[in-house]
């Protein structure tokens, strides 16, 4: 796409409203909210949200805004609330269900009713252990929006997995470059010697090729059995991959607008993207494992973590270099090859969501799924 899509602040502002504010955004795993009062604060479409588990165990999402004078309620990134949320300014106090419980001296205001001033809510859904939120007032039902990805991923029983490791990266590139880079492996022989030795870039096929959810699989080259530094399994096989084709494949999907999902025979890792500026993106990632690994002396999650830390840093370096080049006044985009069919499909969907469907994507035969 033209360089302005990666360098213009006004485009980033438009993306906030056209993409992030109008889609379901993943904000992490439900397991982080491990009991009543547990909360995290997440930014979605420029909005600060308090995501918590209430006293009944239900997940809730509230705008981090007091209904009195608009003061931000929570500064901490995560923690546990006792039974209420209290504004630090004038002590308006809310229940974990968002109801206004206390408002000092407002009893003297004629017509004031506490029930009319609950915290503003955002829609929230849990799917397979992942939590998604939507800041819009009338979102498309999650099951309808997510149907294509849900059908493809249901067999992996992602809800049963537990977090084994977390990491966060600050990437000096536009968030779209991270998505596009993740979507193809034509660059892998040049950038990723470790990855290419295990998962040759011509070894797989794409099975989601149009729309907001895109991707496919790559074959793990024998005698390797997993995407790890050693090539060996680092954990128990995921239940869904035992005795199936999935036992020797890695699956890689982009889920608009902020989730990258990687599924391997013995673990899953995922990435959440938060645009911080036109040339800066925060990437938060977690590695998920079967709970049967607990207490197993052969469990070696570091083998997978090290593999992707090396690979990710190679990617962050090359997209940062892409960002620098795209900022040049002489930059004009070149055409995609057939091996970049998913980035081309991603561009088309992005432009459709932005209301810019007339912008050309030069991609030749990009609509064809890759053959195994």
Order of alpha helices (4+ residues) and beta strands (2+ residues): alpha-alpha-beta-beta-beta-beta-beta-beta-beta-beta-beta-beta-alpha-alpha-beta-alpha-alpha-alpha-beta-beta-beta-beta-beta-beta-alpha-alpha
